[in-house]
Amino acid sequence: MTAPGVAPAGPTPGAFFAAGAAGWGFGGLAAALALLPLVVPDYQQVFVAEILVWGLFAMSFAIVFGFGGMLSFSQAVFFGMGCYGFNLGTLYFGFNTWGAVASAVLAAALLALPVGYIATRVRHHHFLIVTVIISVLVTTVLESGHWRWIAGPYVTVSLTFVPEVPLGFTRFSFIDEWVAYYFTVVMVAAAFFLAWRIVHSPFGRAMLAIKDNEMRAQMIGLNVNKLRWMLFVLAAGIAGHAGALYALLARYTNLEFFHWIYSGKAIVMAMIGGVGSLVGPFIGTAFYMLSTEYLSRYFQQFIIVFGFILLLVVRYAPDGIWGMVLRGARGLGRHGQASKP
């Protein structure tokens, strides 16, 4: 409630400037992604598609950590479930591409139900330890060979045919790189839009309230454990979606994708870009993959050089590259407003 004669506070000029810059940025990115196959060779289209897929995987971590405050090392388990769910769905059940992607998301979400129920009952470093244990446990069980009644005698499952996308009365074959590229762009965009709607819904605001002050959230009637569980399952489904898209691009999957090291990879990419938004993980993933790709061409020990660059990013952009960009845009907006007569 505002005092009499005092206008309610509204968005600052810096906020308007940042929002406008973000809008133009999204528009430019959409146009660039749409026109990319016209100007770059096939192998670069696949590389960009892989950036989008790994960015989606990193976004799944940003959702569970940035909006739920849960530092999860189990995202790789759900990514691996997505990979195997897609390949086994096509090989054993004869699903088309749409059905295989749906089965991958469902497999990851179903696994997350019991895992999340256990993990979300603990807090802070206990949650981290539980997710690491779950990741190690799942990896150990799969590598022990007891899973072979599901996938046969091999730890690597490869597609022996070229996938197709049925669309109306026609089919598009993934033998054409542009088909794989546009399919990936559309599927990643759909997952991003769904996640954006969810985190900006009352559910998303409730999760931010829980992250900010869990005790206060309980006092106003929020079912904290249930909401944390729901967010965990949502993030797992998105990780499974990313796994399905990766299996589609690579046409194979391996047990290594279940390992917690891949969760660490998602954490690094998300942290570089910024975990406080859904855009940051994609920026961080692009930075990570482009840096390692080009540094490896000129430096034998490129990981040391990348580590030094990463230290600079963490030091001078603690809220990620996207957070630094937004702060700069707000600062320019305030400076422009102040310079007006």
C-alpha positions, 0 to 999 in steps of 0.5 A: 500500500502506497502513501497518499500522494506518492505514485506507486513504483514502476519499472525503471528505465534500465529495466525497460532498456534491458527488456527491449534489448532481450526482445531484440536479442531473441528476435535476432537469434530466431532469425539467425537459427532459421537462416543458418542452414542457408549460409553454413555447411552441414557439419556446422549445422550439426554442431549448432544443433548439439549446442542447443541440445547440451544447452537444454540439458544445462537448462534442466540443471538451471531449473532445479538449482536456479529456481529450486535451490537444489544442487543436483548431480543426478541430471545425467541419469535422466539424460541417459534415460532419455538417450536409451528411452529414444533408441530402445523405443525405436528399436524394440517398440517400433515407435516413430520419432515423435513417439520415441521422444515422448517415451524418452521424456516419460522414462526420465520422468518416471525414474525421477518420481521415486528418486525425487521423492527421496532426494527432495526430503533432504536439504543443502549438502545432504541433497547433493550427496543423495543425488551423487549416490543415486547417480553412482548407484544407477551407473553401477547397476547398469554396468554390472550387466543385470540390465541386459535383458532390456537392451541386449548384450551391448552397452552401446545401443545404435540406430541401424536405420536413418530416422524419419519425421512423419509430418502429415502425409509426408516424411522427412528423412534425417539423412538430410542434415537440415532436417535434423537441424530444424527438428532439433531447433523446433523441439528445443524451442518447444521445451524452452517455451514450456519451461518459460511458461512454467517458471513464470506461472504461480508454481514458478513464483512459489518455487522462488519463494521456497528458495528464498525462505522455506520456513516462510513459504511453509507458514503461508501454506505452501506444500514445500516437499511436494513442490520441490518434488514436482520441480525435480520431476519437471527438470528430469523430463527436460533432461530426458528430452535433451537425451532423446534429441542427442540420441537422435543426432548421434544415433547411438548412446552409451552408459557413460551418459549416466555418469555424474561427470556429465552432471558436472558438465551441465553445472559448469555450462549453466554456471558460465551462462547464469543459473538465474534464467533459462537463457543463461545455460544456452549462452554458457553452453555455446561459450563452453563448446566453442571455446573447447572446440577452437582452443583444442586446435591451437593448444595441446593442453587446451583444458588448462587455457579454458580453466584460466578463462573460466576463472576469469568468468567466475571472477568478473561475472559471478551471476554468469555471462547473461547476468552480466549482459543484463546488468550492462543493459540496465546500466546503459538504460539508467545512463541514457535516462540521466543524460536527458535534459 
